[in-house]
């Protein structure tokens, strides 16, 4: 008997469901894994030997491929992960063999405001605590691999300074790299949101003087935004990962030439940290369907997609495989559409766009909710006008999905405060725009509440899609950026800083320019680069202030607005409510 989500917290529901969950061995058998292909981590979660599975099932036809995205997020949350899990449960109730692929939660939002993104209510994945706190160590492996590159860089800079005698360098068989300390491409990473580490000074002389490092400006980014995480998401196998790892640009020399992990002779050791992480993780929904967990979140500053390998596994092992893209269809789905599908060669059969009445009210002019403060009264009472005005945001996201040639399905993720008139207005506007619409109560009722959504998705998957990318990778980067800004964000154009112009010119001159994708870094809270502009802003231009290059992942990353690669922790973080029962060892408060 499931607990009532209206009366119990997510972690309480999860712990109750965990009492009767399937062992990972049973889950693997039902999924179709052979015993040797399952790599258990305890009794209830494990990893999958992807090479063995794809070798055995490589010729099997793929199942149907469904992506879950959303409208522009608000502080209220739209329930995208909850909908992903609910859809899998609903499809399971319809007798379909179904799996999901979601991203591993970062410690930053888990201990901050957002929570672990395990879903919620009666549509979440378990075991919740292990999934939310460290899991099988993938993010730790990413952080160690990334930081090892920085250890290699900073130690090399120190030794080149201290051992300037060419004979000493020759004896160590280390060519002098002449690294420019003012032109370092990478920083350090950690998996928490710590604004105090966004800008730091390292290598300050201590008791050992010049042996304490090379003093220079540096920074910390969040671990899941590391290029190593992006490489984990797009790699097709270990050989591909090893090749990509050696192409990471760590810094530039004094002549402006890139210094890579291969130059620092650290790429092999970095890959060694990642060997086990390349195998996707396996857990389950609280109704017992398989959930692959692989790669990380943050589509605003990173790729923000579950991995190519996890999706390939799901499509071979399931009739319907549901994957998830971070944030809205302007950034998360756009990267799925034009980056991930390019690398995987896979094409989606349908896309679900999640919306809530509450979020549409926010985009339609209702007072913006502030985390930690009481919800304004407008969100608990009927206001069809706010909903109708906010639907402009939803309709714009539907346009983006349709530009990719995929059939969109609108999921109205229902709350008890929603009224029939508000839902009817959303349905009217979306159906007029040519989209299927389903109301889903999966949070409250699990798979049973997602049957209308499941049926709409099955119907969409029966249609033939004409999937097509937005741009050709031979197009110059400035033109690509302008196209995304105009066609996806609705901008009037793009303004580039002098620094961004210079960097783009250098990147465009690379012989491999046509092999590099575009991974935009932009606020998730607006179509624009200003998070305060709700709905569908008009009369604005995208401001690109910087451009990063991820040579290993194969991305050019234009950075717009004031977006930061290290999020901050707010005044009322989730860690205040997390604790441990010292009698049982059970963790409470993780959500």
WODA-V782623 format. One record per helix or strand of 2 or more residues. SS is the DSSP state (helix for helix, strand for strand). FROM is the first residue (numbers start at 0). LEN is the number of residues. If there is no record, write none. Layout:
ss->[SS	SS]
from->[FROM	FROM]
len->[LEN	LEN]
This chain:
ss->[helix	helix	helix	strand	strand	helix	strand	helix	strand	helix	strand	strand	helix	helix	helix	strand	strand	helix	strand	helix	strand	strand	helix	helix	helix	strand	strand	helix	helix	strand	strand	helix	strand	helix	strand	helix	helix	helix	strand	helix	strand	helix	helix	strand	helix	helix	strand	strand	strand	helix	strand	strand]
from->[9	23	34	37	45	49	63	79	97	106	118	122	127	137	165	178	187	194	199	209	215	219	222	226	237	248	257	266	275	280	289	307	319	331	349	356	376	383	407	419	435	441	476	493	497	512	516	541	554	573	578	586]
len->[11	8	3	3	3	8	7	14	7	4	2	4	5	25	6	6	3	3	3	3	3	3	3	8	8	5	3	8	3	5	7	10	6	13	6	7	3	20	6	13	5	20	13	3	11	3	2	9	6	4	2	2]
